[in-house]
Amino acid sequence: MFQISRSNNSLVTLSDVHRDMTGYYKCEVSADAPLFHTGIKTSYVTVAEEPWTLPVLTAEKSKYSLGDKIRANCTSLGGYPLANLTWYINGKQVTVLTYLLQV
């Protein structure tokens, strides 16, 4: 919602913003008579939304033997833009390169 009391000729204040308000915002400046020059600038604004829950981690089993393959899933529900998920094993970040070197 546009807040007139918190806006002025160089600042606009919006409250209660929603994800669907993501998009292009435009500011137009016009000069007075007699020339009436107009300048327009446009900028893309993303309204971010936090995920609905903390990430959920599930594994096929709770115990594995040496040499077993571990299959696990990490899911983040909701949020915009979508979350980037990063895997860590014993505090060390796992990358595709790390995985390939261990296989």
C-alpha positions in Angstrom: 0.0 0.0 0.0 1.3 3.5 -0.9 1.9 5.6 2.2 1.5 9.3 1.3 2.5 10.5 4.8 5.9 8.7 4.4 6.5 9.7 0.8 7.7 12.9 -0.8 8.8 14.3 -4.2 11.9 12.1 -4.3 10.9 9.0 -2.1 8.0 6.6 -2.3 7.1 4.3 0.6 5.2 1.1 0.2 4.0 -1.1 3.0 2.5 -4.6 3.2 4.3 -5.6 0.0 3.7 -9.0 -1.6 5.6 -11.1 -4.1 3.3 -10.1 -6.9 4.5 -6.6 -6.5 7.9 -7.7 -8.0 8.4 -5.9 -11.2 9.5 -2.7 -12.9 9.1 0.6 -11.1 9.4 3.9 -12.9 10.2 7.4 -11.8 9.4 10.3 -14.0 10.7 13.8 -13.6 9.3 16.8 -15.6 10.6 20.3 -15.9 8.4 23.4 -15.7 7.3 25.5 -18.6 8.3 26.5 -21.2 10.5 23.4 -22.1 8.7 20.6 -20.2 11.7 18.2 -20.5 10.9 14.8 -19.0 13.3 12.2 -17.7 12.3 8.7 -16.9 14.2 5.9 -15.1 13.1 2.4 -14.7 14.4 -0.3 -12.2 13.4 -3.8 -11.5 12.5 -4.5 -7.9 12.3 -8.0 -6.4 10.1 -8.5 -3.3 11.7 -11.4 -1.5 9.7 -13.9 0.6 11.4 -16.0 3.3 10.9 -19.8 3.1 7.9 -21.0 5.1 10.0 -23.5 7.2 13.5 -24.3 8.0 15.1 -26.8 5.5 14.0 -30.4 6.0 16.7 -33.1 5.7 15.8 -36.8 5.2 18.0 -39.8 4.6 17.0 -43.3 3.6 18.6 -44.8 6.7 19.9 -43.4 10.0 23.0 -45.8 10.0 25.3 -46.7 7.2 28.3 -49.0 6.9 31.7 -48.1 5.5 31.5 -48.0 1.7 27.7 -47.6 1.6 26.2 -45.0 -0.6 24.2 -42.4 1.3 21.0 -41.0 -0.4 19.6 -37.9 1.3 17.3 -35.1 0.4 17.2 -31.5 1.6 14.0 -29.5 0.9 13.2 -25.8 1.5 9.5 -25.1 1.3 8.2 -21.8 -0.2 10.2 -18.6 -0.5 10.9 -16.3 -3.4 13.2 -16.3 -5.1 13.8 -20.0 -4.5 16.5 -20.9 -1.9 20.0 -22.0 -2.8 20.7 -25.2 -0.9 24.3 -26.1 0.0 25.4 -29.5 1.4 28.0 -29.8 4.2 29.5 -33.0 5.7 31.2 -32.6 9.1 31.4 -28.9 8.5 33.0 -29.1 5.1 31.1 -27.9 2.0 30.4 -30.6 -0.5 30.8 -29.7 -4.2 30.5 -31.8 -7.3 34.3 -31.7 -7.6 34.7 -32.9 -4.0 32.3 -35.8 -4.7 34.1 -36.8 -7.9 37.5 -36.8 -6.2 36.2 -39.2 -3.5 34.6 -41.7 -5.9 
